[in-house]
Amino acid sequence: MIKSGDKQMGKKDNISSSVIQRLPRYYRFLSELEKEGITHVNSGELAQRMRSTASQVRQDFNCFGEFGQQGIGYSVKGLTKEIENILGLKNRYPAILIGAGNIGTAIANQLTFENKCFQLIGIFDNDENKIGSEVAGLTVQSILSLDEFCKNNHVETAVLCVPKTAAAELAHQLYKLGIKSYWNFSHYDLKLLYPDIVVENVHLSDSIMQLCFRITQSTNIDKQ
């Protein structure tokens, strides 16, 4: 049986970033197990999929409550639901996206079709060639209409798919409109401006360099 005890799911302070980063992977693997018709899984089996250890799996879950039952393991359906609650995937936060270029278009499609926790309600750009076009079922609006749109709609989150040079001024505008959570692809450190915001930075170039490092390391090992 899954027991959350006196700990409120997702409300505990001082959860390490590494644990938070693993939660979506747990959710993904558990969702796959559920589709396969598997009803229970133990920490060792989850650890194999995570390329981790059973002890690490148990420690991660203990940050949020007591899950599973000795000798039986975890209910796949129950644990999936608990992690869904921890991550807040059913909240459907209203979001806007700024920058309807290649990256912005790809992100908009992901938010519209594959995402559970955000509802994309507006897309904006300053390029006259993009304004009026359709992306992910929404009409791209002029950045000049951003203030009015945000005042007339409850916007929780902004997705920034703009150049670094445009991010600071844009963040200032959004912050004044009361938006304090960001999915940031701009490579600009928004926390320097506003320490009280919630931001998830995505650096695609960092990911590419990490891949390059792994390939280089693998090649060097093969040569030894």
LOVEX-23401 format. One record per atom (N, C-alpha, C): residue in one letter; x, y, z; residue number from 1. Coordinates in steps of 0.1 Angstrom, whole numbers. Example, Ala and Ser with C-alpha at 12.3 -4.5 7.8 and 13.67 -1.06 7.14 Angstrom:
  pami     xx     yy     zz  zapa
     A    132    -57     78     1
     A    123    -45     78     1
     A    132    -33     78     1
     S    128    -22     71     2
     S    137    -11     71     2
     S    129      0     79     2
# end
This chain:
  pami     xx     yy     zz  zapa
     M      8    -12      0     1
     M      0      0      0     1
     M      9     12      0     1
     I      4     23     -7     2
     I     12     35     -8     2
     I      7     44      3     2
     K     16     49     11     3
     K     12     58     22     3
     K     20     71     22     3
     S     13     82     22     4
     S     20     94     22     4
     S     22    100     36     4
     G     16     93     46     5
     G     18     97     60     5
     G     15    111     62     5
     D     23    118     70     6
     D     21    132     74     6
     D     28    141     64     6
     K     35    135     54     7
     K     42    144     44     7
     K     32    147     33     7
     Q     32    160     30     8
     Q     23    164     19     8
     Q     31    163      6     8
     M     24    156     -4     9
     M     31    153    -16     9
     M     35    165    -23     9
     G     48    166    -27    10
     G     53    177    -35    10
     G     55    190    -27    10
     K     52    190    -14    11
     K     53    202     -6    11
     K     65    202      3    11
     K     73    191      4    12
     K     84    191     13    12
     K     95    200      8    12
     D    101    207     17    13
     D    112    216     13    13
     D    125    208     12    13
     N    135    214      6    14
     N    149    209      5    14
     N    150    196     -3    14
     I    142    194    -13    15
     I    143    183    -21    15
     I    155    186    -31    15
     S    165    177    -32    16
     S    176    180    -41    16
     S    172    181    -56    16
     S    179    189    -63    17
     S    176    190    -78    17
     S    178    177    -85    17
     S    187    168    -80    18
     S    190    155    -87    18
     S    178    146    -85    18
     V    171    147    -73    19
     V    159    139    -71    19
     V    148    144    -81    19
     I    146    157    -81    20
     I    136    163    -90    20
     I    138    159   -105    20
     Q    151    159   -109    21
     Q    154    155   -122    21
     Q    151    141   -126    21
     R    151    132   -115    22
     R    148    118   -118    22
     R    133    115   -118    22
     L    125    123   -112    23
     L    111    121   -111    23
     L    104    119   -125    23
     P    107    127   -135    24
     P    101    125   -148    24
     P    105    112   -154    24
     R    117    107   -151    25
     R    122     94   -156    25
     R    114     83   -150    25
     Y    112     84   -136    26
     Y    104     74   -130    26
     Y     90     74   -136    26
     Y     84     85   -138    27
     Y     71     86   -143    27
     Y     70     80   -157    27
     R     80     82   -165    28
     R     80     77   -179    28
     R     82     62   -179    28
     F     91     56   -170    29
     F     93     42   -170    29
     F     80     35   -164    29
     L     74     41   -154    30
     L     62     35   -148    30
     L     51     35   -158    30
     S     50     46   -165    31
     S     39     47   -175    31
     S     41     36   -186    31
     E     53     33   -189    32
     E     56     22   -199    32
     E     52      9   -193    32
     L     56      6   -180    33
     L     52     -6   -174    33
     L     37     -8   -173    33
     E     30      3   -170    34
     E     15      2   -170    34
     E      9     -2   -183    34
     K     15      4   -194    35
     K     10      0   -208    35
     K     13    -14   -211    35
     E     24    -20   -205    36
     E     28    -34   -207    36
     E     19    -43   -199    36
     G     10    -38   -190    37
     G      2    -46   -182    37
     G      8    -51   -169    37
     I     20    -45   -166    38
     I     26    -49   -153    38
     I     20    -42   -142    38
     T     16    -49   -131    39
     T      9    -43   -120    39
     T     18    -39   -109    39
     H     29    -46   -106    40
     H     38    -43    -95    40
     H     52    -43   -100    40
     V     60    -36    -93    41
     V     75    -35    -96    41
     V     82    -32    -83    41
     N     94    -38    -82    42
     N    102    -35    -70    42
     N    113    -25    -73    42
     S    120    -21    -62    43
     S    130    -11    -64    43
     S    142    -15    -73    43
     G    145    -28    -72    44
     G    156    -33    -80    44
     G    152    -33    -95    44
     E    140    -36    -99    45
     E    136    -36   -113    45
     E    135    -22   -118    45
     L    131    -12   -109    46
     L    131      2   -114    46
     L    145      7   -115    46
     A    154      2   -106    47
     A    168      7   -106    47
     A    175      2   -119    47
     Q    171    -10   -124    48
     Q    177    -15   -137    48
     Q    173     -5   -148    48
     R    161     -1   -149    49
     R    157      8   -159    49
     R    163     22   -158    49
     M    165     26   -146    50
     M    170     39   -143    50
     M    186     39   -144    50
     R    192     27   -144    51
     R    206     26   -144    51
     R    211     32   -131    51
     S    204     28   -120    52
     S    207     33   -107    52
     S    208     21    -97    52
     T    205     24    -84    53
     T    206     13    -75    53
     T    192     13    -68    53
     A    189      1    -62    54
     A    176      0    -55    54
     A    176      9    -43    54
     S    187     11    -36    55
     S    188     20    -25    55
     S    185     34    -29    55
     Q    190     38    -41    56
     Q    187     52    -46    56
     Q    173     54    -49    56
     V    166     44    -55    57
     V    152     45    -58    57
     V    144     47    -45    57
     R    147     39    -35    58
     R    140     40    -22    58
     R    142     53    -15    58
     Q    155     58    -16    59
     Q    158     71    -10    59
     Q    150     82    -17    59
     D    149     81    -30    60
     D    142     92    -38    60
     D    127     92    -34    60
     F    121     80    -33    61
     F    107     80    -29    61
     F    104     84    -15    61
     N    114     81     -6    62
     N    112     84      8    62
     N    112    100     10    62
     C    117    107      0    63
     C    116    122      1    63
     C    102    127      2    63
     F     93    119     -3    64
     F     79    123     -5    64
     F     69    115      3    64
     G     73    104      8    65
     G     64     95     16    65
     G     68     81     16    65
     E     60     72     21    66
     E     62     58     22    66
     E     55     51     11    66
     F     62     45      1    67
     F     55     38    -10    67
     F     58     23     -9    67
     G     49     16    -15    68
     G     52      1    -16    68
     G     49     -7     -4    68
     Q     51    -20     -5    69
     Q     49    -29      6    69
     Q     59    -40      5    69
     Q     66    -43     16    70
     Q     76    -53     16    70
     Q     71    -66     11    70
     G     79    -72      2    71
     G     76    -85     -4    71
     G     67    -84    -16    71
     I     61    -72    -18    72
     I     52    -70    -29    72
     I     57    -60    -39    72
     G     63    -50    -34    73
     G     69    -39    -42    73
     G     59    -28    -43    73
     Y     60    -20    -54    74
     Y     52     -9    -57    74
     Y     41    -12    -66    74
     S     29     -7    -64    75
     S     18     -7    -73    75
     S     22      3    -85    75
     V     23     -3    -97    76
     V     27      6   -108    76
     V     17     17   -110    76
     K      4     13   -110    77
     K     -7     23   -113    77
     K     -7     34   -101    77
     G     -6     29    -89    78
     G     -6     38    -77    78
     G      6     47    -77    78
     L     18     42    -79    79
     L     30     50    -79    79
     L     30     60    -90    79
     T     25     56   -102    80
     T     24     65   -113    80
     T     16     77   -109    80
     K      4     74   -103    81
     K     -5     85    -99    81
     K      2     94    -89    81
     E      9     88    -79    82
     E     15     96    -69    82
     E     26    106    -75    82
     I     34    100    -84    83
     I     44    109    -90    83
     I     38    120    -99    83
     E     27    116   -105    84
     E     19    126   -113    84
     E     14    137   -104    84
     N     10    134    -92    85
     N      6    144    -82    85
     N     18    152    -77    85
     I     29    146    -75    86
     I     41    153    -70    86
     I     45    163    -80    86
     L     45    159    -93    87
     L     50    168   -104    87
     L     39    178   -107    87
     G     27    176   -103    88
     G     16    186   -106    88
     G     12    185   -121    88
     L     12    173   -126    89
     L      9    172   -141    89
     L     -5    174   -145    89
     K    -14    175   -135    90
     K    -28    177   -138    90
     K    -32    192   -136    90
     N    -23    200   -133    91
     N    -26    214   -130    91
     N    -30    222   -143    91
     R    -25    219   -154    92
     R    -28    226   -167    92
     R    -26    241   -166    92
     Y    -14    245   -162    93
     Y    -11    259   -161    93
     Y    -12    266   -175    93
     P    -19    277   -176    94
     P    -20    285   -188    94
     P     -6    291   -192    94
     A     -2    289   -204    95
     A     11    293   -208    95
     A     11    300   -222    95
     I     20    309   -223    96
     I     22    316   -236    96
     I     36    313   -241    96
     L     38    313   -254    97
     L     51    311   -260    97
     L     55    323   -269    97
     I     68    327   -267    98
     I     72    339   -274    98
     I     84    335   -283    98
     G     83    336   -296    99
     G     93    332   -306    99
     G     88    320   -314    99
     A     82    323   -325   100
     A     76    312   -333   100
     A     86    308   -344   100
     G     99    307   -341   101
     G    108    301   -351   101
     G    108    286   -350   101
     N    119    280   -355   102
     N    119    266   -356   102
     N    118    259   -342   102
     I    126    264   -332   103
     I    125    258   -319   103
     I    112    261   -313   103
     G    107    274   -314   104
     G     94    277   -308   104
     G     83    269   -314   104
     T     83    266   -327   105
     T     73    258   -333   105
     T     73    244   -328   105
     A     85    238   -327   106
     A     86    225   -321   106
     A     81    224   -307   106
     I     85    234   -299   107
     I     81    234   -285   107
     I     65    235   -284   107
     A     60    244   -292   108
     A     45    246   -292   108
     A     38    233   -295   108
     N     43    226   -305   109
     N     36    213   -309   109
     N     37    203   -297   109
     Q     49    203   -290   110
     Q     50    194   -279   110
     Q     41    198   -268   110
     L     40    211   -265   111
     L     31    216   -254   111
     L     16    212   -257   111
     T     13    213   -270   112
     T     -1    211   -274   112
     T     -5    196   -274   112
     F      4    188   -279   113
     F      0    174   -281   113
     F      6    164   -271   113
     E     17    167   -265   114
     E     23    156   -256   114
     E     24    160   -242   114
     N     19    172   -238   115
     N     21    177   -225   115
     N      8    177   -217   115
     K      9    174   -204   116
     K     -2    173   -195   116
     K     -3    185   -185   116
     C      8    192   -182   117
     C      7    201   -171   117
     C      6    216   -176   117
     F      7    219   -189   118
     F      6    232   -194   118
     F     -5    233   -205   118
     Q    -12    244   -205   119
     Q    -21    246   -216   119
     Q    -17    259   -224   119
     L    -12    257   -236   120
     L     -7    268   -244   120
     L    -19    276   -249   120
     I    -19    289   -246   121
     I    -31    297   -249   121
     I    -27    308   -258   121
     G    -14    311   -261   122
     G    -10    322   -269   122
     G      4    320   -274   122
     I      6    325   -287   123
     I     20    324   -293   123
     I     22    338   -299   123
     F     34    344   -297   124
     F     37    357   -301   124
     F     51    358   -308   124
     D     52    367   -317   125
     D     64    370   -324   125
     D     65    384   -329   125
     N     76    389   -333   126
     N     78    402   -338   126
     N     80    402   -353   126
     D     80    390   -359   127
     D     83    389   -374   127
     D     70    390   -381   127
     E     69    400   -390   128
     E     56    402   -397   128
     E     53    389   -406   128
     N     63    382   -410   129
     N     61    370   -418   129
     N     54    359   -410   129
     K     56    359   -397   130
     K     51    348   -389   130
     K     37    352   -383   130
     I     35    365   -380   131
     I     23    370   -374   131
     I     11    366   -383   131
     G      1    360   -378   132
     G    -11    356   -385   132
     G    -10    342   -390   132
     S      2    336   -390   133
     S      3    322   -394   133
     S     -2    313   -382   133
     E     -4    300   -385   134
     E     -9    291   -375   134
     E      2    281   -370   134
     V      3    280   -357   135
     V     13    271   -351   135
     V      6    263   -340   135
     A      6    250   -341   136
     A      0    242   -331   136
     A    -15    245   -328   136
     G    -21    249   -339   137
     G    -36    252   -338   137
     G    -39    266   -332   137
     L    -28    274   -330   138
     L    -30    288   -325   138
     L    -25    298   -336   138
     T    -31    310   -336   139
     T    -27    320   -345   139
     T    -16    328   -339   139
     V     -4    330   -345   140
     V      7    337   -340   140
     V      3    352   -340   140
     Q      4    358   -328   141
     Q      0    372   -326   141
     Q     13    381   -325   141
     S     10    394   -328   142
     S     21    403   -327   142
     S     26    405   -313   142
     I     39    407   -311   143
     I     44    409   -297   143
     I     38    422   -291   143
     L     33    431   -300   144
     L     27    444   -296   144
     L     14    442   -288   144
     S      8    430   -290   145
     S     -5    427   -283   145
     S     -3    419   -271   145
     L     10    417   -267   146
     L     13    409   -255   146
     L      7    414   -242   146
     D      8    427   -240   147
     D      3    433   -227   147
     D    -12    431   -226   147
     E    -19    435   -237   148
     E    -33    434   -236   148
     E    -38    419   -235   148
     F    -31    410   -241   149
     F    -35    396   -240   149
     F    -33    391   -226   149
     C    -22    394   -220   150
     C    -19    390   -206   150
     C    -29    396   -196   150
     K    -33    408   -198   151
     K    -42    415   -189   151
     K    -56    409   -190   151
     N    -59    403   -202   152
     N    -73    398   -204   152
     N    -73    383   -202   152
     N    -61    376   -200   153
     N    -61    362   -198   153
     N    -52    359   -186   153
     H    -55    349   -179   154
     H    -47    344   -168   154
     H    -35    336   -173   154
     V    -23    342   -173   155
     V    -11    335   -178   155
     V     -2    332   -166   155
     E      1    319   -165   156
     E     10    314   -154   156
     E     25    314   -158   156
     T     27    310   -171   157
     T     40    306   -175   157
     T     43    312   -189   157
     A     56    316   -191   158
     A     60    320   -204   158
     A     71    311   -209   158
     V     70    307   -221   159
     V     81    299   -228   159
     V     89    309   -237   159
     L    102    311   -234   160
     L    110    320   -241   160
     L    118    313   -252   160
     C    115    315   -264   161
     C    123    309   -275   161
     C    128    321   -284   161
     V    135    330   -277   162
     V    140    342   -283   162
     V    155    343   -282   162
     P    162    351   -290   163
     P    176    353   -288   163
     P    180    359   -275   163
     K    192    356   -270   164
     K    196    361   -257   164
     K    195    376   -256   164
     T    198    383   -267   165
     T    198    397   -267   165
     T    184    403   -264   165
     A    174    395   -267   166
     A    160    400   -265   166
     A    154    396   -252   166
     A    161    387   -245   167
     A    154    381   -233   167
     A    153    390   -221   167
     A    163    399   -219   168
     A    162    407   -207   168
     A    150    417   -208   168
     E    149    424   -219   169
     E    138    434   -220   169
     E    125    426   -220   169
     L    124    415   -226   170
     L    111    407   -227   170
     L    108    402   -213   170
     A    118    397   -205   171
     A    115    393   -192   171
     A    110    404   -183   171
     H    115    416   -185   172
     H    111    427   -177   172
     H     96    430   -180   172
     Q     93    430   -192   173
     Q     79    432   -196   173
     Q     69    421   -190   173
     L     73    409   -191   174
     L     65    398   -186   174
     L     64    398   -171   174
     Y     75    402   -164   175
     Y     75    403   -149   175
     Y     66    414   -145   175
     K     65    425   -152   176
     K     56    436   -148   176
     K     42    431   -150   176
     L     40    422   -159   177
     L     26    416   -161   177
     L     22    406   -151   177
     G     31    403   -142   178
     G     28    393   -131   178
     G     32    379   -134   178
     I     40    376   -145   179
     I     44    363   -149   179
     I     57    360   -142   179
     K     57    349   -134   180
     K     69    346   -126   180
     K     74    332   -127   180
     S     70    325   -138   181
     S     75    312   -141   181
     S     78    311   -156   181
     Y     90    305   -159   182
     Y     95    306   -173   182
     Y    102    292   -177   182
     W     99    288   -189   183
     W    107    278   -196   183
     W    116    285   -205   183
     N    129    286   -202   184
     N    138    296   -209   184
     N    147    289   -218   184
     F    146    292   -231   185
     F    155    286   -242   185
     F    165    298   -247   185
     S    165    309   -240   186
     S    172    321   -245   186
     S    186    321   -242   186
     H    191    313   -232   187
     H    205    313   -228   187
     H    208    325   -219   187
     Y    198    333   -215   188
     Y    200    344   -207   188
     Y    196    340   -193   188
     D    204    343   -183   189
     D    201    340   -169   189
     D    191    349   -163   189
     L    179    346   -163   190
     L    168    354   -158   190
     L    168    356   -143   190
     K    175    347   -136   191
     K    176    348   -121   191
     K    184    360   -117   191
     L    193    364   -126   192
     L    201    376   -123   192
     L    192    388   -122   192
     L    181    389   -129   193
     L    172    400   -129   193
     L    162    399   -118   193
     Y    156    386   -116   194
     Y    145    384   -107   194
     Y    147    372    -99   194
     P    153    373    -87   195
     P    156    361    -79   195
     P    143    354    -74   195
     D    131    360    -75   196
     D    119    354    -70   196
     D    111    346    -80   196
     I    117    345    -93   197
     I    109    338   -103   197
     I    113    323   -102   197
     V    105    315   -109   198
     V    107    300   -111   198
     V    111    299   -125   198
     V    123    293   -128   199
     V    127    292   -142   199
     V    134    278   -144   199
     E    131    272   -155   200
     E    138    260   -160   200
     E    145    264   -173   200
     N    159    264   -172   201
     N    167    268   -183   201
     N    170    256   -192   201
     V    169    258   -205   202
     V    173    247   -214   202
     V    184    253   -223   202
     H    196    246   -222   203
     H    207    250   -230   203
     H    210    239   -240   203
     L    205    240   -252   204
     L    207    230   -262   204
     L    222    228   -266   204
     S    229    239   -266   205
     S    243    238   -269   205
     S    251    231   -258   205
     D    247    232   -245   206
     D    253    224   -235   206
     D    251    209   -237   206
     S    239    206   -241   207
     S    235    192   -243   207
     S    244    186   -255   207
     I    246    194   -265   208
     I    254    190   -277   208
     I    268    188   -272   208
     M    273    197   -264   209
     M    287    195   -259   209
     M    289    183   -250   209
     Q    279    180   -242   210
     Q    279    168   -234   210
     Q    280    156   -242   210
     L    272    156   -253   211
     L    272    144   -262   211
     L    286    143   -269   211
     C    291    155   -273   212
     C    305    154   -279   212
     C    315    149   -269   212
     F    314    153   -256   213
     F    323    147   -246   213
     F    322    132   -245   213
     R    309    127   -244   214
     R    307    113   -243   214
     R    313    105   -255   214
     I    311    111   -267   215
     I    316    104   -279   215
     I    331    104   -278   215
     T    337    115   -274   216
     T    352    116   -273   216
     T    357    106   -263   216
     Q    351    105   -251   217
     Q    355     96   -241   217
     Q    354     81   -246   217
     S    343     78   -253   218
     S    341     65   -258   218
     S    351     61   -268   218
     T    354     71   -277   219
     T    364     69   -287   219
     T    378     66   -281   219
     N    381     74   -271   220
     N    394     73   -264   220
     N    395     59   -258   220
     I    385     54   -252   221
     I    385     41   -245   221
     I    387     30   -255   221
     D    380     31   -267   222
     D    382     21   -278   222
     D    396     21   -283   222
     K    403     32   -282   223
     K    416     33   -288   223
     K    427     27   -278   223
     Q    423     26   -265   224
     Q    433     21   -255   224
     Q    435      6   -257   224
# end
